[in-house]
Amino acid sequence: MSVVEALLESSEQDTNLLISNDNKGDNFDVPRDIDFLFKTNDAQKAETVCGFINDNNYANARVEHVGNDYQILAVLAMQSNQHIICSVSGLMT
């Protein structure tokens, strides 16, 4: 998947989630924990990505070993307005 395809897909998913939450009466100005999940089968790559996220204070990240794979869970507290979510999601892609 190209970077552009990934950005378009994640932007559409983010927007659909925001529409759903808006229909439920969500207040997007209230900060909340937003999580981003990265997956790899390479332990060193997982540690490198996690370190990069934490060293640059992009989020609080940790590596989780799941079966034969590794997940980097990055969590940050932020507002979830569409322009903010789509910008941050794009940076995390």
N, C-alpha and C positions, 0 to 999 in steps of 0.2 A: 504494500500500500504506500503510495507516495505521501509526502508531507501535506500537500494540498488536499488530497483525498481524506487524510486523517483529520485535518482542520475542519473541512466541510462536514464530515460525519459527526465529529464531537460538537461542533457548533449547533447542528440540527438537534442532536440529543439533548444538549443543554437547554436550548430554547423550548423544546417540547416539555421538559421537566419544569421549567419556569412557568409555562402556560398552565400546566396541571396544578402547580402549587398556587398560582394566582387564583385559579378557579376555586381553590379551597380556602382562600382568604389570607394567604401568607403575606407577611409584611417584609418585603425584601430589604428594607433599610436596617433591620435588626441583624447585627453580626451573629454568625453561627459557624460551627466547625464545618468546613468543606473538605472532603477527602479526595485524593487522587491516587489511583492504583496503577503501578507499573509492574509488568511481569517479564521475567527472563528465566532462562535455564542455566545462566552463568552466575555463579556466586560472586566472582570478582567484579563483574559488571554491576551486579546489584549493590555491592558495597560502594563502588565508585559513584553510582548515581545517588545513593543515599547520602554519601559524604558531600557531594556537590550541593545537593538541596540544603542540607544542614549548614554547611560552611558558608553558604551565601544567604542564609536566613530566609530562604524562599518559603519554607514550611518546617514543621517538625516531622522528620521522616524516620522510619525504621524498616529494617529488613525482616521479612518473615519467610521461613522455609516451609513450603507446602508441597509435600510429596517429593517429586524430583525437580520442582521449580522453586523460584524465589520471587517474592513480591516485595515491592517497596511501597509502603503506605505513607503518603505525605498528607499531613493535616494542617490546615491553617484556618484561623478565625477571620471571617470577612463578611461583608455584606454580599448579598447574592443578586444584586441588580444585573440585568441582562448584559449591559456593556462591561461590567466588572467581571462577571463570570466568564463571558466569552473571551475576554482579554487574557485572563489568568489561565483559562483552559488552553488557549492557543500557545501560551508560553510553556505550559507543561507538556504539550504534545511534542 
